[in-house]
Amino acid sequence: MNSEPNVIVKDDYILVEFMEVDYWQIWDAIRLVRNLPESYGKNEIWIFGKDPIGLTDVSLHKLNDIIKEIYPKGLNKSKTAIVADKDEQSVIASLFSQIAGELPFEIKVSSDFRDAKEWIIKI
């Protein structure tokens, strides 16, 4: 299938919706968000779709390294919430949040969109 993630700029955050979750989809999402002028400093909510995740431990480490390299210095963004409502998705998202522990923003994994949104907009 390989469709591009849907990126929606909201008042308080950026919403990224995935149909598929694999290395290239995440890379596309990073590229799409980074190219939006109105995204600077906004927190993000990523919603994983219903399809299985196609990420490995190696690809999670590669994504972490890429984010570290391209993350703008001095950016105010401090949070990314990942909504994963399947067990497999939640495990992979939680693993990434551990791997990404040194990134300059927090990552929270949630199974509930409302919980993720509340956390994102909370100062």
Secondary structure, DSSP 4 states (H G I P E B T S, - for coil): --PPPEEEE-SS-EEEE-SSEEHHHHHHHHHHHHT-GGGTT--EEEE--SSPEE--HHHHHHHHHHHHHHSPTT----EEEEE--SHHHHHHHHHHHHHTTTSSSEEEEES-HHHHHHHHH--
